[in-house]
Amino acid sequence: MKKLLLSSILILLNACSLFEPDTGVSDSYTFQSAAIGATGVAAVYYPEDYTSSTPVIYLLNGWGADAFAWETGIDLAMEAHERNIMFVSLSAGSNLYMNNSSVPDKNYEDYVLEIVEEVEAEYGIEIEYVSRAVCGISNGGGGAVYLMSRHPSLFTACGSLSGTYYNQIIFNNLRSHGLRIDVGTGDNAVLGELRRLHNKLDDERINHDFYEHAGGHDWDFWKKYCPEQFDFLEEIIAGD
């Protein structure tokens, strides 16, 4: 009788939302960035029981978005909890994820490298590149491919959702790395250039996954295919 009563109380408490469902932790990290001469900001999502060897996926937001924009479409704390992966979201604002030698404080390629170093030191993450990936939306998708090509010893895999095509990609550095590209057939902004990138990757005989789906350049598309991107990256960095 007592067990039945206790069970009934627990059910009622859960129904009243007095017990929060299991999920990950949402956090933010700020630091003084030498690369951009301003305060750097990263949104950090991690499982409560993460360790120093927990894999990390860095998320690059689109043009003009802030570091927290990705969470408007995806529950990253829950993704972190369910996948046992840390997610770090950041933004280059209205800039490419590249260095700009002609404009002071616009070195956003170096800025990404700073965030990797700063966040992993702050949270006690000690991993090799095989446990680290980068993924981006729109301008961030183009930046993800570009950055992995420039720093193949930092990231082992990358994902691009409707990513722009950065012409400065070092294709040879993409060999032996994971790469997935998703784009909508109604995405007039980037479909043509991503088809050209796909053909270039084929010409260079670089292994990659390229998918066209119905959809446009918007969160309806990104919310639908972001989990598939995460599945792809998780399989690589988690060593499954």
C-alpha positions in Angstrom: 0.0 0.0 0.0 2.8 2.4 0.9 4.6 1.6 -2.3 1.5 2.2 -4.3 0.9 5.6 -2.5 4.5 6.7 -3.1 4.2 5.7 -6.8 1.0 7.7 -7.1 2.7 10.8 -5.5 5.6 10.6 -7.9 3.3 10.4 -10.9 1.4 13.4 -9.7 4.6 15.4 -9.1 5.9 14.6 -12.5 2.6 15.6 -14.1 2.8 18.9 -12.3 6.3 19.5 -13.8 7.8 19.6 -10.3 10.4 17.2 -11.6 12.4 18.5 -14.5 13.1 16.1 -17.3 16.7 14.9 -17.9 18.5 17.3 -20.1 21.9 18.9 -20.6 23.3 22.2 -19.3 23.1 25.5 -21.2 26.0 27.9 -20.4 27.8 30.9 -21.9 31.5 31.7 -22.0 33.0 35.2 -22.6 36.6 36.2 -23.0 38.7 39.1 -24.3 39.5 38.2 -27.9 42.7 39.4 -29.5 41.5 38.3 -32.9 38.5 40.7 -33.0 39.6 43.2 -30.3 36.3 42.7 -28.4 34.6 40.4 -26.0 34.2 36.9 -27.5 31.0 35.0 -26.7 30.3 31.3 -27.0 27.1 29.4 -26.1 28.1 26.1 -24.5 25.8 23.1 -24.1 27.0 19.9 -22.4 25.8 16.7 -20.6 25.8 17.0 -16.8 28.2 14.1 -16.5 30.6 15.2 -19.2 34.3 14.3 -18.8 37.6 15.6 -20.2 37.3 13.2 -23.1 33.8 14.3 -24.2 33.7 15.0 -27.9 32.9 18.5 -29.1 31.0 19.9 -32.1 31.5 23.6 -32.8 28.5 25.3 -34.4 28.9 28.3 -36.7 25.9 30.6 -37.0 24.8 32.3 -40.2 25.4 35.9 -41.5 24.3 38.5 -38.9 23.2 36.0 -36.3 24.6 36.0 -32.8 26.2 33.1 -30.9 22.8 31.9 -29.5 20.9 31.9 -32.8 21.2 28.1 -33.3 19.2 27.3 -30.1 16.2 29.1 -31.6 15.7 26.1 -33.8 17.4 23.2 -32.0 17.3 22.1 -28.4 21.1 21.9 -28.0 21.0 21.1 -24.3 18.9 18.1 -25.0 21.1 17.1 -28.0 24.1 17.3 -25.7 22.4 15.1 -23.1 21.2 12.5 -25.5 24.4 12.3 -27.6 26.9 12.8 -24.7 28.6 15.5 -26.8 29.4 19.1 -26.0 28.2 21.7 -28.4 29.8 25.2 -28.7 27.9 27.8 -30.7 29.6 31.0 -32.0 29.2 33.7 -34.6 31.2 35.9 -36.9 28.3 38.4 -37.1 28.2 40.0 -40.5 31.6 38.7 -41.5 33.1 35.6 -43.2 34.9 33.1 -41.0 38.2 34.2 -42.4 41.0 36.6 -41.4 40.9 40.0 -43.0 44.4 41.6 -43.1 43.1 44.9 -44.5 40.6 45.5 -41.6 41.8 45.5 -38.0 39.9 43.3 -35.5 38.2 41.2 -38.2 40.2 38.0 -37.9 37.4 35.6 -37.5 39.3 32.5 -38.6 41.7 33.2 -35.7 38.6 33.9 -33.5 37.3 30.4 -34.0 40.7 29.0 -33.1 40.7 31.2 -29.9 37.2 29.8 -28.9 38.4 26.2 -29.4 41.3 26.9 -27.1 39.5 29.0 -24.6 36.4 26.8 -24.1 38.2 23.6 -23.9 40.6 25.0 -21.3 37.7 26.5 -19.3 35.7 23.2 -19.3 38.7 20.9 -18.9 38.3 19.2 -22.3 41.4 17.3 -23.4 40.8 15.8 -26.8 42.6 15.2 -30.1 41.2 16.4 -33.4 39.6 13.0 -34.0 37.0 13.9 -31.3 36.3 17.4 -32.6 34.0 18.5 -35.5 32.6 21.7 -36.9 29.2 22.3 -38.4 27.5 25.4 -39.8 24.4 27.0 -41.3 24.5 29.2 -44.3 27.6 31.4 -44.0 28.6 29.2 -41.1 28.3 26.1 -43.3 30.7 27.6 -45.8 33.0 28.6 -42.9 32.9 25.1 -41.5 34.2 23.5 -44.8 36.8 26.3 -45.2 38.1 26.1 -41.6 38.5 22.3 -41.7 40.4 22.6 -45.0 42.7 25.2 -43.4 43.1 23.4 -40.1 42.8 19.6 -40.8 44.7 18.8 -37.6 42.0 20.6 -35.5 38.8 19.1 -36.9 38.2 15.6 -38.2 34.7 16.2 -39.7 32.4 19.0 -40.7 28.9 19.5 -41.7 27.3 22.2 -43.9 23.6 23.1 -43.9 22.9 25.3 -46.9 26.5 26.6 -46.7 27.9 29.2 -48.9 30.9 28.3 -51.0 34.2 29.8 -49.8 36.6 29.9 -52.8 39.7 29.6 -50.6 39.1 26.0 -49.7 42.3 23.8 -49.6 40.8 20.7 -51.1 43.7 18.4 -50.5 43.4 19.0 -46.8 39.9 17.5 -46.8 41.1 14.0 -47.6 40.6 11.5 -44.8 38.1 13.8 -43.2 34.3 13.5 -42.9 32.2 15.9 -44.9 28.4 16.1 -45.3 26.5 18.8 -47.2 22.7 19.3 -47.2 20.9 21.8 -49.3 17.3 22.5 -50.3 16.2 22.2 -54.0 14.3 25.5 -53.5 17.3 27.3 -52.0 18.1 29.9 -54.7 20.7 31.5 -52.4 23.3 28.6 -52.5 22.0 25.6 -54.5 24.0 26.4 -57.6 27.2 27.1 -55.9 26.9 23.9 -53.7 26.4 21.8 -56.8 29.6 23.3 -58.1 31.4 22.5 -54.8 30.0 19.0 -55.0 31.4 18.6 -58.6 34.7 20.0 -57.5 35.0 17.6 -54.6 34.2 14.7 -57.1 36.8 16.0 -59.5 39.4 16.1 -56.6 38.3 12.6 -55.6 37.4 13.7 -52.1 35.0 11.4 -50.3 31.9 13.3 -49.1 28.2 13.1 -48.7 26.0 15.5 -50.7 22.2 15.6 -50.3 19.6 17.7 -52.0 16.1 17.7 -50.3 12.9 19.6 -50.8 13.1 22.9 -48.9 14.6 26.4 -48.8 17.1 28.5 -47.0 15.3 28.7 -43.6 14.8 27.1 -40.2 12.1 24.7 -41.5 14.8 23.1 -43.6 17.6 23.3 -41.0 15.5 21.9 -38.1 14.6 18.9 -40.3 18.1 18.0 -41.4 20.3 19.2 -38.5 19.7 15.9 -36.6 21.0 14.0 -39.6 24.1 16.2 -39.6 24.6 15.5 -35.9 24.2 11.8 -36.5 26.9 11.9 -39.2 29.3 13.9 -37.1 28.6 11.9 -33.9 29.4 8.6 -35.6 32.8 10.0 -36.5 33.9 11.8 -33.4 32.4 9.3 -30.9 34.4 6.5 -32.6 31.3 4.3 -33.2 
